[in-house]
Amino acid sequence: MNHTVKFLSLAIAVPEHIITQAEAAEASARLFAGRLKDFRHLAGVFDNAGIIKRHAARPLSWFDEPHGWQDRMDAYAEVASNLFIETAAKALRQAELKASDIDCVVTVSSTGFTTPSLDAQLARKMGFRADIERVPVFGLGCAAGVSGLGIASRLAKERPGKIVLFVAIELCTLAFRLDELTRPNIIATALFGDGAAACVLRNGGDGICEVASSGEHLFPDTLDIMGWKIDDTGFGIVLAQSLPPFAQTQLGPAVDMILARDGLSRRDIGRFICHPGGTKVLTAMESALTLSPGSLDHERAVISNYGNMSSPTVLFVLERAIHAGLPERSAMIAMGPGFSASCVTLRRTA
């Protein structure tokens, strides 16, 4: 029998602490203006980022002090664990399932880590079976909300009747650096927030929609566009100025190639659901995908209220698209370190 992978549920969550963009701008001026000659020029990014507020793993006062690896990873372990439990439990309730029904859990995160991985540390508390398959994935960055969903769907597709839990967790604010007097660090301070999302997939049966296809495109010689540098203090952002123009010229052909592998073209897609990396990136994506300016409205609403949360952000956009009503076919798009583009297509089932 030809089973298809159904998307059963989607849950989102954010940490309790809220930082408004005005508060972030004031704090950055206080911490950087006297030490960074070009800060006044760079400070415009806080007004132009299209962000009203974001959620953070720690209160604003925490960021006034220097922190090393232990502080950052202790905070990550605590808050990421809470968000994992919250989103996974919500997604399971929506799907009318128990944790013991899950056959495989795929967890993506690029802003912290624990060993054993979160899924193992929380297995007893969640109620996972002893034979659950665990797939923790690190390093896919902003693309992981889509590429991780693709991994989860392919795992489900190979196992008729099986159920896969997909969880995306990022605590981007924990990478804030007092010692990095650089343009990328100021942009990151203005742009990134924290959040998590989880969804349940099943091979066969009914669902919100069907995960129809997935694919990736890795661009050659682009390692310097986005990523982390790692030193004794923690993660440090690598972010090239060339990202919006790169997206404008390169994303369209990459998406066309991914879609073509499954016999699709852009004409078949009723709605693109995109990772909102920033307002300039969204404008570039609209141009690259030949969309009318302002078409990516759910994306702009999400980044306004949450900032760029890296991997889970596109799932926040998907939640809005589901509530608004999915078209017959939609495509989730994200770009991330590598530099790479990821695409998952969804087909309406009702």
Salt bridges, closest charged atoms under 4 A:
GLU16 OE2 - HIS17 NE2 3.90
GLU26 OE2 - ARG30 NE 3.47
ASP64 OD1 - ARG30 NH1 3.20
ASP71 OD2 - HIS67 ND1 2.99
GLU78 OE1 - ARG58 NH2 2.90
GLU86 OE2 - LYS90 NZ 3.33
ASP101 OD2 - LYS98 NZ 3.91
ASP103 OD1 - ARG129 NH2 2.82
ASP103 OD1 - LYS162 NZ 3.92
ASP119 OD1 - ARG134 NH1 2.98
ASP131 OD1 - ARG129 NE 2.77
GLU133 OE1 - ARG159 NH2 2.98
GLU158 OE1 - ARG159 NH1 3.44
ASP179 OD1 - ARG177 NE 2.83
GLU180 OE2 - ARG177 NH2 3.60
GLU180 OE2 - LYS229 NZ 2.73
GLU210 OE2 - ARG347 NH2 2.66
ASP231 OD2 - ARG177 NH2 2.89
ASP231 OD2 - LYS229 NZ 3.43
ASP256 OD1 - ARG266 NE 2.79
GLU286 OE2 - ARG300 NH1 2.67
ASP297 OD1 - ARG271 NH2 2.76
GLU299 OE2 - ARG271 NH1 2.89
